[in-house]
């Protein structure tokens, strides 16, 4: 029996290594790219935000994004917005969009609830599993995540693929000097022995590459930075029937809801 165990372990390692070798050479999955939307607010200059990434000793990637200040947006608004994000629609100047399409005008595809929260809370909530399809410039991105924590102080999403945890993304909100500050810390990869080393190498070289990560950070700053333009108006309509909201660009431009 003792001789059989090392042989079985070696066989498993060889199989896993072979599977990673095959995956390495497969093309990355593509997502359907919806046409861009004409939205009545600008994208912020992502270069004004503090953001960086580095590599941990075990090969995982740490990505930290300090979003721009969000005047007029409270932590409670952010929590409400994310809860609504996969289940709501918005009529803006007579055209109906998924709320997810308002969150970025050119780089959002689909966002939906794969598994509802155990307590029945609709949308993004603790225990729900969410899937997203989006892109960052030329880099397509799709993934599924379990929402392990959700509150007015932030949320944590655990990304999984093929039954393995491949990343943790922590969103944190707090008020500083009267304005909401929002920081996202993503740790990409696995700390498992051997298997984690292979997985981390694959993720660094095939998915979260040195070219892709800056585009991902840019995308994050752009989407979150638009929230002061429309989130207060949506939040004022919370409780709307069927999670359907109405925005009029003339009112936004007049500053009725924009506190910038």
Secondary structure, 3 states (H helix, E strand, C coil): CHHHHHHHHHHHHHHHHHHHHHHHHCCCCCCCCCCCCCCCCCCCCHHHCEEEEEECCCCCEEEEEECCCECCCCHHHHHHHHHHHCCCEEEECCEEEEHHHHCCCCCEEEEEEEECCCCCCCCCCCCCEEEEEEEECCEEEEEEEEEEEEECCEEEEEEEECCEEEEEEEEEEEEECCEEEEEEEEEECCCCCCHHHHHHHHHHHHHCCHHHHHHHHHHHHHHHHCHHHHHHHHHCCCCCHHHEEEECHHHHHCCCCCCC
